Amino acid sequence: ISYEVSLALILLSFVMLIGGFNLSLFNEYQTNFWFIIIAFPLGMVWFSSCLAETNRTPFDFAEGESELVSGFNTEYGAGGFALIFMAEYASILFMSVLFVIFFLGSSPSSAMFYLKSVMIAFIFVWVRGTLPRLRYDKLMYL
């Protein structure tokens, strides 16, 4: 399953709307209203695709922590294990920053940008803790 296709199509729709992929243009176009207000369904599809892309709990078929005692991570110890987990949480932070830039519009030099990014990262972790893992056949119907 390729979730990158939905991410790319959503991004392409915004690039066509603002006329370029300069990230400062996203900030300029969202000074009066956020894109999440006019494109809420796209925001939710983007968020769920980001969950799938970062292999978080509803979509963690590659890892399967609950069945496989942390999945493939049992092969690694100490430093390798720590690096894998830091990379996973760095991808959550990166996707949170992208969500804020594309949908919530803040300048990266403002404190509000970092507050929004932390809130989106919190929602990532909250969804991971509250939603059960989907069965593979149920995911195919999405």
C-alpha positions as a Markdown table, in Angstrom:
| # | Residue | x | y | z |
|---|---|---|---|---|
| 1 | Ile | 0.0 | 0.0 | 0.0 |
| 2 | Ser | 1.4 | 3.3 | -1.0 |
| 3 | Tyr | 0.3 | 6.2 | 1.2 |
| 4 | Glu | 2.8 | 8.5 | -0.5 |
| 5 | Val | 0.3 | 8.9 | -3.4 |
| 6 | Ser | -2.3 | 10.5 | -1.2 |
| 7 | Leu | 0.3 | 12.7 | 0.4 |
| 8 | Ala | 1.6 | 13.8 | -2.9 |
| 9 | Leu | -1.8 | 14.5 | -4.4 |
| 10 | Ile | -2.8 | 16.7 | -1.4 |
| 11 | Leu | 0.5 | 18.5 | -1.5 |
| 12 | Leu | 0.1 | 19.0 | -5.3 |
| 13 | Ser | -3.4 | 20.5 | -4.8 |
| 14 | Phe | -1.9 | 23.1 | -2.4 |
| 15 | Val | 1.0 | 23.8 | -4.7 |
| 16 | Met | -1.5 | 24.5 | -7.5 |
| 17 | Leu | -3.5 | 26.7 | -5.2 |
| 18 | Ile | -0.6 | 28.9 | -4.1 |
| 19 | Gly | 1.4 | 28.7 | -7.3 |
| 20 | Gly | 4.7 | 27.3 | -6.0 |
| 21 | Phe | 6.3 | 25.0 | -3.5 |
| 22 | Asn | 8.2 | 27.7 | -1.6 |
| 23 | Leu | 7.3 | 27.0 | 2.1 |
| 24 | Ser | 7.2 | 30.7 | 2.9 |
| 25 | Leu | 4.3 | 31.0 | 0.3 |
| 26 | Phe | 2.3 | 28.6 | 2.5 |
| 27 | Asn | 2.8 | 31.0 | 5.4 |
| 28 | Glu | 1.8 | 34.0 | 3.4 |
| 29 | Tyr | -1.4 | 32.5 | 2.0 |
| 30 | Gln | -2.4 | 31.4 | 5.5 |
| 31 | Thr | -2.2 | 34.8 | 7.3 |
| 32 | Asn | -6.0 | 35.4 | 7.2 |
| 33 | Phe | -7.3 | 31.8 | 7.4 |
| 34 | Trp | -5.7 | 28.4 | 7.7 |
| 35 | Phe | -6.0 | 25.8 | 5.0 |
| 36 | Ile | -7.4 | 23.3 | 7.5 |
| 37 | Ile | -10.6 | 25.4 | 7.6 |
| 38 | Ile | -11.2 | 25.3 | 3.9 |
| 39 | Ala | -9.8 | 21.7 | 3.4 |
| 40 | Phe | -10.6 | 19.8 | 6.6 |
| 41 | Pro | -11.1 | 16.5 | 4.8 |
| 42 | Leu | -7.8 | 16.9 | 3.1 |
| 43 | Gly | -6.2 | 17.6 | 6.5 |
| 44 | Met | -7.7 | 14.4 | 8.0 |
| 45 | Val | -6.5 | 12.3 | 5.0 |
| 46 | Trp | -3.1 | 13.9 | 5.3 |
| 47 | Phe | -3.0 | 13.1 | 9.0 |
| 48 | Ser | -4.1 | 9.5 | 8.6 |
| 49 | Ser | -1.6 | 9.1 | 5.8 |
| 50 | Cys | 1.1 | 10.5 | 8.0 |
| 51 | Leu | 0.2 | 8.0 | 10.7 |
| 52 | Ala | 0.5 | 5.2 | 8.1 |
| 53 | Glu | 3.8 | 6.6 | 6.8 |
| 54 | Thr | 5.3 | 6.7 | 10.2 |
| 55 | Asn | 4.1 | 3.2 | 11.0 |
| 56 | Arg | 2.0 | 4.2 | 14.0 |
| 57 | Thr | -0.3 | 1.9 | 15.8 |
| 58 | Pro | -3.4 | 1.7 | 13.6 |
| 59 | Phe | -1.1 | 1.0 | 10.6 |
| 60 | Asp | 2.0 | -0.7 | 12.2 |
| 61 | Phe | 1.9 | -3.9 | 10.1 |
| 62 | Ala | 5.7 | -3.8 | 9.4 |
| 63 | Glu | 6.5 | -3.9 | 13.1 |
| 64 | Gly | 3.6 | -5.5 | 15.0 |
| 65 | Glu | 4.9 | -4.6 | 18.5 |
| 66 | Ser | 2.1 | -6.4 | 20.4 |
| 67 | Glu | 2.7 | -9.8 | 18.7 |
| 68 | Leu | 6.4 | -9.8 | 18.1 |
| 69 | Val | 7.9 | -8.2 | 21.2 |
| 70 | Ser | 8.7 | -4.9 | 19.5 |
| 71 | Gly | 9.0 | -6.5 | 16.1 |
| 72 | Phe | 12.3 | -6.3 | 14.2 |
| 73 | Asn | 13.8 | -4.2 | 17.0 |
| 74 | Thr | 14.7 | -7.4 | 18.9 |
| 75 | Glu | 17.7 | -7.8 | 16.5 |
| 76 | Tyr | 19.3 | -4.6 | 17.8 |
| 77 | Gly | 20.7 | -3.8 | 21.2 |
| 78 | Ala | 21.9 | -0.6 | 23.0 |
| 79 | Gly | 22.9 | 2.0 | 20.4 |
| 80 | Gly | 21.2 | 0.6 | 17.4 |
| 81 | Phe | 18.0 | 0.2 | 19.3 |
| 82 | Ala | 18.2 | 3.8 | 20.6 |
| 83 | Leu | 18.9 | 5.1 | 17.1 |
| 84 | Ile | 15.9 | 3.3 | 15.6 |
| 85 | Phe | 13.5 | 4.7 | 18.2 |
| 86 | Met | 15.0 | 8.2 | 17.8 |
| 87 | Ala | 14.5 | 8.0 | 14.0 |
| 88 | Glu | 10.9 | 6.9 | 14.5 |
| 89 | Tyr | 10.1 | 9.8 | 16.8 |
| 90 | Ala | 12.0 | 12.2 | 14.5 |
| 91 | Ser | 9.7 | 11.1 | 11.7 |
| 92 | Ile | 6.7 | 12.0 | 13.9 |
| 93 | Leu | 8.2 | 15.4 | 14.6 |
| 94 | Phe | 8.9 | 15.9 | 10.9 |
| 95 | Met | 5.4 | 15.0 | 9.9 |
| 96 | Ser | 4.0 | 17.3 | 12.6 |
| 97 | Val | 6.0 | 20.2 | 11.3 |
| 98 | Leu | 4.8 | 19.5 | 7.7 |
| 99 | Phe | 1.2 | 19.4 | 8.9 |
| 100 | Val | 1.7 | 22.7 | 10.6 |
| 101 | Ile | 3.3 | 24.3 | 7.6 |
| 102 | Phe | 0.7 | 23.0 | 5.1 |
| 103 | Phe | -2.5 | 23.3 | 7.1 |
| 104 | Leu | -2.0 | 25.6 | 10.2 |
| 105 | Gly | 0.3 | 28.2 | 8.7 |
| 106 | Ser | 2.9 | 29.7 | 11.0 |
| 107 | Ser | 6.3 | 31.2 | 10.5 |
| 108 | Pro | 9.0 | 28.8 | 11.7 |
| 109 | Ser | 10.5 | 31.8 | 13.6 |
| 110 | Ser | 7.5 | 32.2 | 15.9 |
| 111 | Ala | 6.8 | 30.4 | 19.1 |
| 112 | Met | 3.3 | 29.6 | 17.9 |
| 113 | Phe | 4.8 | 27.4 | 15.2 |
| 114 | Tyr | 6.6 | 25.2 | 17.8 |
| 115 | Leu | 3.5 | 25.1 | 20.0 |
| 116 | Lys | 1.4 | 23.9 | 17.1 |
| 117 | Ser | 4.0 | 21.3 | 16.1 |
| 118 | Val | 4.2 | 20.0 | 19.7 |
| 119 | Met | 0.4 | 19.8 | 19.8 |
| 120 | Ile | 0.2 | 17.8 | 16.5 |
| 121 | Ala | 3.0 | 15.5 | 17.8 |
| 122 | Phe | 1.0 | 15.0 | 20.9 |
| 123 | Ile | -2.0 | 14.0 | 18.8 |
| 124 | Phe | 0.2 | 11.5 | 17.0 |
| 125 | Val | 1.2 | 9.9 | 20.3 |
| 126 | Trp | -2.4 | 10.1 | 21.6 |
| 127 | Val | -3.8 | 8.3 | 18.6 |
| 128 | Arg | -1.1 | 5.7 | 19.0 |
| 129 | Gly | -2.1 | 5.1 | 22.6 |
| 130 | Thr | -5.9 | 5.1 | 22.1 |
| 131 | Leu | -6.6 | 3.4 | 18.8 |
| 132 | Pro | -6.3 | -0.4 | 18.4 |
| 133 | Arg | -4.3 | -2.0 | 15.6 |
| 134 | Leu | -6.3 | -2.7 | 12.5 |
| 135 | Arg | -6.4 | -6.2 | 11.0 |
| 136 | Tyr | -4.8 | -6.3 | 7.6 |
| 137 | Asp | -8.0 | -7.3 | 5.8 |
| 138 | Lys | -9.9 | -4.4 | 7.5 |
| 139 | Leu | -7.3 | -2.0 | 6.3 |
| 140 | Met | -7.7 | -3.1 | 2.7 |
| 141 | Tyr | -11.3 | -1.9 | 2.8 |
| 142 | Leu | -10.1 | 1.7 | 3.6 |
